[in-house]
Amino acid sequence: MHKHLPVTAIALSLVFSACSLAPQFARPNMDMPQGWNDASGIAMRSGAPQEPFWEALGSSELDQLIDMALAQNLDLEAALHRIDEERALAKVAAAPLYPSVNASGSASRTYTKSGGQQTQASNAASGGGSISWEVDLWGKNRNTAKSAKYRADATVFDREALRLVITSDVTNLYTQILGFNDRIQIAANNLKNAQEVLRIIEVRFKEGAVSGLEVSQQRVEVNGLQSALSALNEQRTTALNALAVLLAKAPQNFDAPDAQFASLKMPEVSLTPPAELLTARPDIQSAEAGLRGANADIGAARAAFFPSLTLSADTAIAAGFGNPASAVSSLAANILAPIFSGGRLTGNLENVTARQKELAAQYQKTVLTAFQEVQDALAALKSNTEQAEVATRTVAESQNAYNIAKARLDAGAIDYLTLLETQRSLYQAQDNQIVVDQAQLAAFVNLRKAMGA
């Protein structure tokens, strides 16, 4: 009778091995928009993005900095180790799916002496092995392993999301630094211009042509420009320090980029349809992996209410001095059914069910936040594109005014002070154009980040 018990149990395990008590996974229902607003007036190109967003700016120096960040950034390195941790835990969680095999052995030597007889020695040795396997009748072990695998998958997506943040941060900091390079030069020229105006006004004051009010007003102007130049240098240094840390370098050992902002391109935009964000953005994929894992946890918690079946086989071999070796084998099947657990099983099921609902809400919030980020970036890009067009026209008019003033100065129609005033207006227009153009590039980068590419 006992010889047929394991065979019967194995047959039952094959019948029930496909059972799983986990809920059927489905993404939460959401109001999915058909397209994007605020896209008019922006340079567009059809199809999906063809290259990483930083390459679209056309800077080989930026490409090198991105490569350095991806290879050396410490947050990315830590995220890589978190992936290894979760994958190792996934291996642990999957172990009950396989048989457990153990071996044991022992040896002894015994000495006996009776009366005056010679001492006799006897040897004995034994060895054995055992195999046990919990038949996964209700999918408890499989769902536990699935949950651990989804957690590991989530860490992979989390690292991809972090990678996207770091590459966009490096790009934005690089464009800021190049913008500061140009703005500092413009500010220095503007300060020089203001100091020359002050010199002329002071000469006129000595000649009695102007009052002390004009002198004081111009000195305030010079002081303000000196303060602005100092602030620009500080902001550039702060951006450089932040970029150095992203590259895992000490700020003191980081060589600052010295390229001009005008060397960067303003790329055209490719828009990903809203529905495609669900698989394009790694943060949404991470949220989905967590939700799938929570579904598997519910299946494991439900299976804990049902009996568990364990099959085992044991073999032992013993040999003694002067005796032939003997072997003993046994096969067994054990069934364990929970009867009373003081609410532990019910509480665990309620816990994982509530966790699944929590993650479903978080998934929906993540998707809606993604839609918001794309719309915000589109609105910023549209606004900055319009401002950039105005700034370009303003610089052109300021340049034209300066050219006219210079020609009139050469003809003796105006004085040098009037020329300097038009030059100051030109510097201010050029500075504003760089600020707006940098904001336009930042909006492009943020849009690509929001689309997950």
Secondary structure as UniProt FT lines:
FT   HELIX           2..4
FT   HELIX           5..16
FT   TURN            17..18
FT   TURN            40..41
FT   TURN            53..54
FT   HELIX           55..57
FT   HELIX           60..72
FT   HELIX           74..94
FT   HELIX           95..97
FT   STRAND          100..112
FT   TURN            115..116
FT   STRAND          120..135
FT   TURN            137..138
FT   HELIX           140..206
FT   TURN            207..208
FT   HELIX           212..246
FT   TURN            247..248
FT   HELIX           251..253
FT   HELIX           261..263
FT   HELIX           274..276
FT   HELIX           277..280
FT   HELIX           282..303
FT   TURN            304..305
FT   STRAND          308..320
FT   TURN            321..322
FT   STRAND          326..336
FT   TURN            342..343
FT   HELIX           344..410
FT   TURN            411..412
FT   HELIX           416..450
FT   TURN            451..452
//
